[in-house]
Amino acid sequence: MIQVNVPVLFPRSGGVLIPASEVTTVLRRVAAGWLSLADGEDGETEFDPDTIRALAGALGRLADQIDVECIAYASGPEGSPGRA
């Protein structure tokens, strides 16, 4: 079982915010957990190992995409449209 403590921010404007780095960390930890199931030799799971690896890869790519988009946002000009 994976346990992760994620800081949650509650802005006055409403809603809930979670730091992107925490989201990507959770995605990567879940993917790593799945990979350990896929690579287990003792038959820990009844799921297809190739499917598990594909799903873990998809989570890793999503985490990478979030990182890239956050880096692009943070390094963009201050006056860019959509910036708070």
N, C-alpha and C positions, 0 to 999 in steps of 0.2 A: 504494500500500500504506500502511495506517495502522499507525503504531507508537505504542504507549502503554506507559509504565512505570507499573505499578500496585503500590503497597505492599501487601504481604500480611502479615497478623499471624497468628502461631501461638500461641494461648492455651494455657496449661498444661492446661486442661480438654479439650483436643483440638479438632479441626476447624480451619478456616481462616476468617479474617475479612478482608474487604475494605471499606474505608471507602465509605459510600454515595455520597459526592461523587465518588469515583473511578468507581463503577459508572455514575452518571448522565453523567459526562463521556464515558466510553467509548460509551454508548448514543447520545449526541448526535453524537459524532464519526463513528460508523458511519452514522448517519442522514444527516449532511452529505455523507459520501462517496457514499452512494447517490443523493442529490439531484443531486450534480454529474454522476453518470452519466446520470440521467434528463434533465437539462437540456443535456447535450452534443449538439451539432449534427453532429458528425462520425461518428455511428453507432458510438460506442465500445462499445455493448452491444447484444445481441440481445434483451434483456428489454423488456417493455412498460413505457414510461415512467410510465404511470398506476399500474401495479402497484408500481413502485419508489417512487413518491411516496407511495402508500398505506402501504407498509411503513415508509418513513422516518417518516411521520406517527405510525404506531403506536409506533415506538421513542421518538419525542419525547414522546408522551403517557405512555408507561411511565416515562420519566425524570422527567416532571413529577409523576406520581403518587408515585414514590419520594421526591422532594423534599418534597411536601406531607405525606406520612406521617411523614417524619423530623422536619419542623418541628413537627408536631402532637405527636409523641412528646417532643421536646426541650422544648416549651413547656408540657407537661402537668404536673400536680402530682406531686411526688416519690413520694407514696404510692400512685400508681395501680397497679392490678393489672397484672402483666406487666412492670413496670419492674425492672431489675436493681439 
